[in-house]
C-alpha cells in the first residue's frame, strides 16, 4: 500500500505486530513480527529488481 510517499507493509493477515512479555512465550506476536519482516524483505527485493 502506498500512502503519501510511504510504503506500508504488513504480514498479510494482521496489521502490524504486538508482542507480550516475555516475548519468548508469545508465539502469535512473534509469528506476526516474523511474517512482517519476511514481507519487508520480499518488498525490498522487488524494489531492487526495478
C-alpha beads as a LAMMPS data file, in Angstrom:
LAMMPS data file: protein, C-alpha beads

50 atoms
49 bonds

1 atom types
1 bond types

-500.0 500.0 xlo xhi
-500.0 500.0 ylo yhi
-500.0 500.0 zlo zhi

Masses

1 110.0

Atoms # bond

1 1 1 0.000 0.000 0.000
2 1 1 1.396 3.426 -0.913
3 1 1 0.257 6.399 1.198
4 1 1 1.786 9.899 0.989
5 1 1 5.146 8.584 -0.158
6 1 1 5.235 5.759 2.401
7 1 1 5.153 2.039 1.716
8 1 1 3.089 0.229 4.359
9 1 1 3.969 -3.420 4.879
10 1 1 2.025 -5.936 6.972
11 1 1 2.329 -9.689 7.444
12 1 1 -0.520 -10.489 5.076
13 1 1 -3.101 -11.370 7.708
14 1 1 -2.679 -8.844 10.533
15 1 1 -1.936 -5.140 10.669
16 1 1 1.360 -4.779 12.494
17 1 1 2.595 -6.913 15.362
18 1 1 2.006 -6.867 19.086
19 1 1 4.319 -8.674 21.472
20 1 1 3.693 -9.507 25.100
21 1 1 6.325 -10.113 27.758
22 1 1 8.031 -12.490 27.962
23 1 1 8.497 -12.371 24.196
24 1 1 9.645 -15.978 24.026
25 1 1 6.214 -17.232 25.069
26 1 1 4.189 -15.007 22.704
27 1 1 4.003 -17.291 19.672
28 1 1 1.293 -15.261 17.883
29 1 1 3.124 -11.961 18.321
30 1 1 6.438 -13.461 17.250
31 1 1 4.862 -15.043 14.149
32 1 1 3.226 -11.733 13.205
33 1 1 6.539 -9.874 13.617
34 1 1 8.454 -12.545 11.682
35 1 1 5.916 -12.597 8.838
36 1 1 6.024 -8.779 8.640
37 1 1 9.823 -8.831 8.327
38 1 1 9.528 -11.502 5.610
39 1 1 7.115 -9.272 3.657
40 1 1 9.513 -6.336 4.120
41 1 1 12.381 -8.382 2.668
42 1 1 10.185 -9.502 -0.245
43 1 1 9.273 -5.871 -0.958
44 1 1 12.909 -4.730 -0.822
45 1 1 13.891 -7.470 -3.256
46 1 1 11.115 -6.385 -5.643
47 1 1 12.263 -2.755 -5.449
48 1 1 15.885 -3.754 -6.050
49 1 1 14.901 -5.591 -9.259
50 1 1 13.264 -2.453 -10.717

Bonds

1 1 1 2
2 1 2 3
3 1 3 4
4 1 4 5
5 1 5 6
6 1 6 7
7 1 7 8
8 1 8 9
9 1 9 10
10 1 10 11
11 1 11 12
12 1 12 13
13 1 13 14
14 1 14 15
15 1 15 16
16 1 16 17
17 1 17 18
18 1 18 19
19 1 19 20
20 1 20 21
21 1 21 22
22 1 22 23
23 1 23 24
24 1 24 25
25 1 25 26
26 1 26 27
27 1 27 28
28 1 28 29
29 1 29 30
30 1 30 31
31 1 31 32
32 1 32 33
33 1 33 34
34 1 34 35
35 1 35 36
36 1 36 37
37 1 37 38
38 1 38 39
39 1 39 40
40 1 40 41
41 1 41 42
42 1 42 43
43 1 43 44
44 1 44 45
45 1 45 46
46 1 46 47
47 1 47 48
48 1 48 49
49 1 49 50
